[in-house]
Amino acid sequence: MIGSRRLAFVALLTLAASTPAAAQQPGITDTEIKFGNIMPYSGPASALSVTGKAFAAYFDSVNEKGGVNGRKLNMISLDDGFSPPKTVEATRRLVENDNVAFMFGTMGTAPSSATAKYLNGAKVPHLFLISSASKWNDPQNQHWLMALPWAPNYIEEAGIEVRFALSKNPNAKFAILYQNDDAGKDYLNGVKKALGADADKAIALATSFEVADPTVDSQILTLANTKADVFLIYSVTPRACAQAVRKAYETGWRPMRFISSGCANKETVMVPAGLEASTGIMSVGSLKPYVADSKDADMIAYRDFMKARLPNVDPANFAAGYGYMVAQALVVVLQQCKNDLSRDNIMAQAANLKDVALPLLMPGVKLNTSPTDYRPIKDGYMVEFRDNQFNVISELLRGS
């Protein structure tokens, strides 16, 4: 009897030792990688949820080809209405109830900030959260969080825009509209940093708005009265960006205009603002502008993907192209993980991207990260909206 028990015990140890390490990780089995995502499918930023739809469509296409290293991708995506308290609730549900391996691509600076302490404390990776705030490049204090924005972070983006404007008008005065949150303040700080000692003199006026504000008309009227030479618009919500462009145009104010990279979207900003009002708007871009008749093979592949997978979404919608790119970046990370899908290795591979050239990134723009630098994208081009589309008007502009 004792011998039988000993044999049974040895058999159990052998079985445990032979079980793949991946199977011991939350959300990971021999056939599946389960991860969480949160999108504003409702609320003031619901237009941005197209990104989540592009995620899901791309992962479906990957699964149809066998998944990643033999495992299917199972993204559980929840709605937070772009409300940070709801983001916290949904994140806890995904981690504690659904047992996801990691979080991926939550939309927005404020929602991601609300869950940062929890995810860091739980040692759950949040890969490629959607924010250009510079705060995410903090591997020492926020080891488990990494953003993948559509352009250089807000401080670097603002710096590129200011330097470009000053190259055209060295004595320019700046008027700034910014969202009253961490992201907007980050952008404003980037403007001040780029202007240096001249900031107080060069900034005619900087005024903020709340995401929930029904309009930004009063702020625009105040800014227009400055007659500043340069108008910088920062917002994460397309509605505010479109309103700002339109109202400024209606006042007859004609400064050099820059719009934040997240709002450089023909479908959700330029068309609502009016094509005439939008002509001449500039922005920093790292993704190829969508051109309907482009002969670029990668753009054709994206156009075909959208036609087949998301036929009701305009391929020119920047939020879709961005989602397509970020989903591809996640696949690269998971491929690098091979069969070690521990949370530690998932984070380690995200911090080990070397010259990753994804199809929709512009020439010279590649993803690079390291354990001490969590900025996948550092460079971009100046683009201008003209002739009903965004056009590249500069050489590659390096971030700091």
C-alpha positions in Angstrom: 0.0 0.0 0.0 2.8 2.4 0.9 4.6 1.6 -2.3 1.4 2.3 -4.3 1.0 5.7 -2.6 4.6 6.6 -3.3 4.2 5.7 -6.9 1.0 7.8 -7.2 2.8 10.7 -5.6 5.8 10.4 -8.0 3.3 10.2 -10.9 1.7 13.5 -9.8 5.1 15.2 -9.6 5.9 13.9 -13.0 2.6 15.2 -14.4 3.2 18.6 -12.9 6.7 18.8 -14.2 5.5 17.9 -17.7 2.7 20.5 -17.8 3.7 23.4 -20.1 4.8 26.5 -18.2 2.4 28.6 -20.2 -0.6 26.6 -18.8 0.3 27.9 -15.3 -0.1 31.5 -16.4 -3.5 33.3 -16.1 -5.2 33.5 -19.4 -2.9 31.1 -21.2 -3.6 27.6 -22.3 -2.1 25.4 -25.0 -4.6 26.8 -27.4 -5.5 30.3 -26.3 -4.1 33.7 -25.2 -6.8 35.6 -23.3 -6.3 39.3 -22.7 -8.4 42.3 -21.8 -9.2 45.6 -23.5 -11.4 48.6 -22.6 -12.9 51.0 -25.1 -15.3 53.9 -25.0 -18.1 52.2 -27.0 -20.4 54.8 -25.4 -20.0 58.4 -24.1 -18.2 61.5 -25.3 -15.3 59.6 -26.9 -17.3 56.9 -28.5 -16.0 57.8 -32.0 -12.6 56.5 -30.9 -14.0 53.0 -30.3 -13.4 52.2 -34.0 -9.9 51.4 -32.8 -11.3 48.5 -30.7 -13.3 47.3 -33.7 -10.1 47.3 -35.7 -8.3 45.3 -33.0 -11.0 42.6 -33.0 -11.1 42.4 -36.8 -7.3 42.0 -37.0 -7.1 39.4 -34.3 -9.9 37.4 -36.1 -7.8 37.4 -39.2 -4.8 36.2 -37.3 -6.9 33.4 -35.7 -8.1 32.3 -39.1 -4.5 31.7 -40.0 -3.8 29.6 -36.9 -3.2 32.3 -34.3 0.2 33.1 -32.8 2.6 30.2 -32.2 -0.4 27.8 -32.4 -2.6 29.8 -29.9 -5.8 31.7 -30.8 -6.1 35.3 -29.6 -9.1 35.9 -27.3 -9.6 39.6 -26.6 -12.3 40.4 -24.1 -13.3 44.1 -24.7 -15.5 46.0 -22.3 -17.1 49.5 -22.5 -16.1 52.2 -20.0 -17.8 55.2 -21.6 -14.5 57.0 -21.2 -15.2 57.3 -17.5 -12.2 56.5 -15.3 -14.2 54.9 -12.4 -15.8 52.6 -14.9 -12.4 51.8 -16.3 -11.2 50.7 -12.9 -14.3 48.5 -12.4 -13.9 46.9 -15.8 -10.2 46.3 -15.4 -10.7 44.5 -12.0 -13.4 42.3 -13.6 -11.0 41.4 -16.5 -8.1 40.6 -14.2 -9.9 39.0 -11.2 -12.9 37.3 -12.8 -11.9 36.7 -16.4 -8.3 35.9 -15.4 -6.8 37.6 -18.5 -3.0 37.3 -19.1 -2.6 41.0 -19.6 -4.4 44.2 -20.5 -4.0 45.7 -24.0 -4.8 49.0 -25.7 -7.1 50.7 -23.2 -8.2 54.0 -24.7 -7.1 57.3 -23.2 -4.8 58.9 -20.7 -7.3 59.4 -17.8 -8.8 55.9 -18.0 -5.3 54.3 -18.1 -4.1 56.5 -15.3 -7.0 55.4 -13.1 -5.9 51.7 -13.4 -2.1 52.3 -13.3 -1.5 51.7 -9.6 -3.7 48.6 -9.5 -2.0 46.9 -12.5 1.5 47.8 -11.4 0.7 46.4 -7.9 -0.8 43.2 -9.4 2.1 42.9 -11.8 -0.2 42.6 -14.7 1.2 44.0 -18.0 -0.8 46.7 -19.8 0.7 46.7 -23.3 0.3 49.5 -25.7 -2.3 51.6 -23.8 -3.5 54.4 -26.0 -2.1 57.6 -24.8 0.8 59.9 -25.9 1.4 61.2 -22.4 5.1 61.2 -21.5 4.4 59.7 -18.1 4.2 56.2 -19.5 8.0 56.3 -20.3 8.8 55.4 -16.7 10.1 51.8 -16.6 11.5 52.2 -13.1 8.2 53.2 -11.4 5.7 51.9 -13.9 7.4 48.7 -15.1 4.2 47.0 -16.1 2.7 49.8 -18.3 3.7 50.7 -21.9 2.0 53.0 -24.3 2.1 52.9 -28.1 0.7 56.2 -29.4 0.2 57.1 -33.0 3.0 59.6 -32.9 5.8 60.8 -30.6 4.5 61.5 -27.0 2.8 64.8 -26.3 5.9 66.7 -25.1 7.9 65.7 -28.2 4.9 66.3 -30.5 4.4 69.8 -29.1 8.1 70.4 -29.5 8.1 69.3 -33.1 5.2 71.6 -33.9 6.6 74.6 -32.1 10.0 74.3 -33.8 8.3 73.9 -37.2 6.2 77.0 -36.6 9.2 79.0 -35.5 11.1 78.0 -38.6 8.4 79.8 -40.6 7.9 82.7 -38.2 10.7 83.2 -35.6 8.6 85.9 -33.8 5.4 83.9 -33.7 2.9 84.3 -30.9 1.0 81.2 -29.8 -2.6 80.6 -28.8 -3.3 77.2 -27.2 -6.5 75.2 -26.6 -5.9 72.2 -24.4 -8.0 69.5 -22.7 -8.0 69.9 -18.9 -6.5 66.6 -17.9 -3.0 65.1 -17.6 -2.7 64.6 -21.3 -3.6 68.2 -22.1 -1.3 69.6 -19.5 1.5 67.3 -20.8 1.1 68.9 -24.2 1.1 72.4 -22.8 4.3 71.6 -20.9 5.8 70.4 -24.2 5.0 73.8 -25.8 6.6 75.7 -22.9 9.6 73.4 -22.9 10.2 74.0 -26.6 9.8 77.8 -26.2 12.2 77.8 -23.3 12.9 81.2 -21.7 10.7 82.9 -24.2 7.5 80.9 -23.3 5.8 83.6 -21.2 6.4 86.2 -23.9 5.6 83.9 -26.9 2.3 82.4 -25.5 -0.5 84.9 -26.1 -3.0 82.8 -24.3 -3.5 79.1 -23.2 -7.0 78.1 -22.2 -8.5 74.7 -21.3 -11.8 72.9 -21.7 -13.4 69.8 -20.2 -14.1 66.6 -22.1 -17.8 66.8 -21.2 -18.2 70.4 -22.3 -20.9 70.6 -25.0 -18.9 73.1 -27.1 -15.6 75.0 -27.0 -17.0 78.1 -28.8 -16.4 80.5 -25.9 -12.8 79.4 -25.6 -12.2 79.9 -29.3 -13.7 83.4 -29.3 -11.3 84.3 -26.5 -8.3 82.8 -28.3 -9.2 84.4 -31.6 -9.2 87.8 -30.0 -5.4 87.4 -29.3 -4.8 87.5 -33.1 -1.9 85.0 -32.4 0.2 83.8 -35.3 -0.1 80.1 -34.4 -3.0 78.2 -33.0 -2.3 74.9 -31.3 -5.3 72.6 -30.7 -4.9 69.6 -28.3 -7.8 67.3 -27.6 -8.4 63.5 -27.5 -12.1 63.9 -28.5 -12.8 64.5 -32.2 -15.9 66.6 -31.3 -13.8 69.3 -29.6 -11.2 69.3 -32.3 -13.8 69.7 -35.0 -15.6 72.5 -33.1 -12.3 74.3 -32.6 -11.4 74.2 -36.2 -14.8 75.3 -37.4 -15.3 78.1 -34.9 -11.9 79.6 -35.4 -12.5 79.6 -39.1 -15.8 81.3 -38.7 -14.2 84.2 -36.7 -12.0 85.0 -39.7 -8.9 84.3 -37.7 -6.3 82.8 -40.0 -3.2 81.7 -37.9 -0.9 78.8 -38.7 -2.9 75.9 -37.2 -1.7 72.6 -35.7 -4.0 69.9 -34.4 -3.0 67.1 -32.1 -2.0 63.9 -33.8 -4.9 62.0 -32.3 -7.3 64.4 -34.1 -5.7 64.3 -37.5 -8.6 62.3 -38.8 -10.5 63.3 -41.9 -13.6 61.2 -41.2 -14.2 62.4 -37.6 -12.7 65.9 -37.5 -12.0 67.4 -40.9 -15.4 66.5 -42.5 -17.5 67.6 -39.5 -15.4 70.9 -39.3 -15.9 71.5 -43.0 -13.3 70.8 -45.7 -12.8 74.5 -46.4 -12.2 75.3 -42.8 -9.9 72.3 -42.4 -7.6 73.1 -45.4 -4.1 74.0 -44.2 -4.4 72.3 -40.8 -1.1 70.6 -39.9 -0.2 67.8 -37.5 2.6 65.4 -36.6 2.1 61.9 -38.1 4.0 58.6 -37.9 1.4 56.6 -39.8 1.0 56.8 -43.5 -1.9 59.2 -44.4 -4.7 57.3 -46.1 -4.9 57.8 -49.8 -7.8 56.2 -51.6 -6.0 55.5 -54.8 -2.6 54.7 -53.3 -0.4 52.2 -55.1 1.5 51.4 -51.9 1.2 47.6 -51.4 0.8 48.0 -47.7 -2.0 50.6 -48.1 -3.7 48.3 -50.6 -3.6 45.5 -48.1 -5.1 47.7 -45.4 -7.8 48.9 -47.7 -8.7 45.3 -48.6 -8.7 44.3 -45.0 -11.1 47.1 -44.1 -13.4 46.3 -47.1 -13.5 42.7 -46.0 -13.6 43.0 -42.2 -15.1 46.4 -41.4 -17.1 47.4 -44.5 -19.1 50.0 -42.7 -16.0 51.9 -41.5 -14.3 54.4 -43.8 -10.6 53.2 -44.2 -9.6 56.9 -44.0 -10.8 56.9 -40.4 -7.5 57.3 -38.6 -8.7 55.4 -35.5 -9.1 52.3 -37.7 -5.6 52.5 -39.3 -4.1 53.1 -35.9 -5.9 50.1 -34.4 -4.7 47.9 -37.3 -1.1 49.0 -36.6 -1.2 48.5 -32.8 -2.8 45.0 -33.2 0.1 44.1 -35.5 2.6 45.3 -32.8 1.0 43.1 -30.2 1.3 40.1 -32.5 5.1 40.9 -32.9 5.5 40.9 -29.1 3.6 37.6 -28.6 5.6 36.0 -31.4 8.8 37.0 -29.7 7.5 35.4 -26.5 7.5 32.0 -28.2 6.3 29.5 -25.6 7.1 31.5 -22.6 4.0 33.5 -22.0 4.6 34.4 -18.4 3.7 38.0 -17.5 7.4 38.7 -16.9 8.4 37.6 -20.3 5.5 39.3 -22.1 6.7 42.6 -20.5 10.3 41.8 -21.3 9.6 41.2 -24.9 7.5 44.4 -25.2 10.6 46.2 -23.8 12.8 44.5 -26.5 11.5 45.8 -29.8 14.3 46.4 -32.3 13.6 48.3 -35.5 10.1 46.9 -36.0 8.8 48.3 -39.3 5.1 47.8 -39.4 3.2 48.2 -42.8 1.4 51.5 -42.0 4.3 53.3 -40.3 5.9 55.9 -42.5 9.4 55.4 -44.0 12.1 55.6 -41.3 9.6 55.3 -38.4 10.3 52.0 -36.5 9.3 50.6 -33.1 12.2 50.5 -30.7 12.0 49.9 -27.0 14.4 48.9 -24.2 14.2 48.1 -20.5 15.1 51.8 -19.9 13.1 53.4 -22.7 9.4 52.6 -23.1 8.8 55.0 -26.1 8.1 52.8 -29.2 7.7 55.8 -31.5 9.9 58.8 -31.2 9.9 60.4 -34.7 7.3 61.6 -37.2 6.6 63.9 -40.2 4.6 67.1 -40.6 1.4 66.5 -42.5 -1.0 69.0 -43.9 -4.7 68.6 -44.8 -5.1 69.8 -48.3 -7.0 68.6 -51.4 -9.3 66.5 -49.2 -6.5 64.5 -47.6 -3.4 64.7 -45.4 -0.2 65.1 -47.3 3.4 64.8 -46.0 5.2 68.2 -46.2 8.5 67.6 -44.3 11.4 65.3 -44.0 11.5 62.9 -41.1 11.5 65.0 -37.9 13.3 63.5 -34.9 11.9 63.7 -31.4 14.2 64.5 -28.5 
